[in-house]
């Protein structure tokens, strides 16, 4: 007496069930890996950069802002900078695109001249600057590429 | 044979369900909807519109040479019976811990963290701290102040995330406000010692904090101490927006320090 198809004795059914379970396990693993990669990639990249920067006396903010930026679009993010400090902004995209570019403007919309702008390993944009004024600044990120980008932004200061 | 025929429909249905799960999962993950990304922009993924306390302290330290220990709060801020007060006090205590890090005072870090824990017990988040407590104590013991500063900010982010998950989102704003107010309190006290003010002299700073209160649900905004805070911040915003560049700001700094200190005292003392 069988109560359901789990106790089915049919070899074909058992084989089919085994295949399905194997696929399910495989898919779960892939999905978890995919999700983990998506979550960790920008953070781990900026963390690596922060470790390098720590040698120069920089400290990293524990928060980051994450945005979806469609192709050809621009996004403005508010940051509050203090003229006494020096900043190093870290911008990473999940797609590792080199089509992103970013600049910092002050409250009047005037571009703040950066000390340096580096692009590392197809994944990380690094911008050093020392603001001339204290107050709200605007960080403008432009996606010049043909595909959308998921970007994460944080900064270090000293 | 008859029984096999009967079982087949369930079998087929199960396989179909599995395939739907298999193929829909990655598709959903490949392109997170805008709403999901916006959701992630909270908690640890937070806007960077205001600087962290250590950033302000770093800037203030360049203007003066503060003796950080003299800015410790004379009385403990805890415990409060009401969750709203407790969340606000929690933010203020996290700032107190960062102040202790500036003073390189491991004992005061431990004391502040104990107060933080009392606060968290009331909010039902004590376990979240216990997981990170060994690291915090180790950083303090080993005088690893940069890592401690990072850990405290991360800790605040994790509390805010947990509160959001508990459907207590307004409390996350209150934690942030408590932290910012205590930070401005310290900056005002430093500026009172004849140094260039940092943070406290910017009307935009106050406007940002007022905006955060405005975004709270009406029921939370109407809490007396938040109404009080909103009015105080507005008065400070107006005061600093009227200051001219050539004006001596010492009087404004003194008034700001007094207003913020008085607000913190009456809020922390109330509802115990």
Interface residues (C-beta under 8 A of the other chain):
Chain A: X2 X4 X5 X8 X10 X13 X16 X20 X23 X24 X27 X30 X31 X34 X35 X38 X54 X59 X60 X61 X62 X63 X64 X65 X66 X67 X68 X77 X78 X79 X80 X81 X82 X83 X84 X85 X107 X134 X135 X136 X150 X152 X153 X154 X155 X157 X158
Chain B: X3 X4 X7 X10 X11 X14 X15 X18 X21 X22 X25 X26 X29 X30 X32 X34 X37 X40 X41 X44 X45 X46 X47 X48 X49 X50 X51 X52 X54 X55 X56 X58 X59 X60 X62 X63 X146 X149 X150 X151 X153 X154 X157 X198 X199 X202 X204 X205 X208
